[in-house]
Amino acid sequence: MIKQLMAGVALAALALCGQAQAQGYPTKPVTIVVPFAPGGAADTMARQLAERLNKRLGQPVIVENKPGAGTMIASEHVAKAAPDGHTVLLAASSLGIAPSLYSKVNYDPVKDFTPISLVASVVHVLEVHPSVPVKSVAELIAWLKANPTKANYGSVGAGTSTHLESELFNTMAGVKMTHVPYKGSAPALMDLVGGNLQVMFDAWASSGPFVRDGKTRLLAVTTAQRSKILPDVPTVAESGLPGYEAMPWLGFVAPAGTPAAAVNRFHADLMEVLKEPAVQEKFNSLGLDIIGNQPQEFAEFIRKDIVKWARVIKDSGAKAD
């Protein structure tokens, strides 16, 4: 009886401790580490969220940019940070892709992080030069098979999402476009507009103006479901290549071992912020579709994403170093 009483007291104490942690967090400024340089869509998104989380969390929320090494510098920094919820990473798809792409990665994308939420997908599209006589993915595949040496595709660099999306397309469609890597989207788009490239996967945020001006032809979005931003544009899967899905993403993770109370508090406030019309409007203007999910759902998503892109990297022989 005494043992049962003591056990009950211990459980009650743990519950109270958890409640105290939830009420106490955060106790100091929270830093959002962004793995990209200031000014891009991810950085702008982080600053929008930081401004609003600041009001809800009751502590300053600071954005710290740590670009470089395919987002590995920022990822490693957060992996080694104190697991108290006061340092979080705005992770990108590259968090899980890097270990398959680089020979040396100083973090484990599963073991070294505590997922908080998948925040948004970066809307990517498949487009062609207007001289390519196709208006659907099915027609593009047929044209590529009939003209196996005529198609060059551009990417924003070896091992980037636009490169891997194209290689996934090559494999699934049974075609072989020639890869031409560039240092960024702008020079690749210039060559697509100029006719030196025939095909390109790219972010809608950068390609949209060229599509609207008729300089490139939009065929599809890469996600499994249609984008909220481009509801009238079919997916690659529904317009000629069933099963195709590529979704560059952005989401929050914390160092492994971060208390559940801190994760839950950050997550709850984040979900409320993502509901705000002004935030949704801003995300749309950045070419981002808001998602928002539970920590355990995000954890499972990351694990599946790692496996998927590791297979594509192996099949394509892509390497970034």
Secondary structure, DSSP 4 states (H G I P E B T S, - for coil): -HHHHHHHHHHHHHHHHHHHHHHH--SS-EEEEESS-TTSHHHHHHHHHHHHHHHHHSS-EEEEE---GGGHHHHHHHHTS-SSSSEEEEEETHHHHHHHHSS--SS-TTTTEEEEEEEEEE-EEEEE-TTS--SSHHHHHHHHHHSTTS-EEEESSTTSHHHHHHHHHHHHHT--PEEEE-SSHHHHHHHHHHTS-SEEEEEHHHHHHHHHTTSSEEEEESSSS--SSSTTSPBTTTTT-TT-----EEEEEEETT--HHHHHHHHHHHHHHHT-HHHHHHHHHTTEEE----HHHHHHHHHHHHHHHHHHHHHHT----
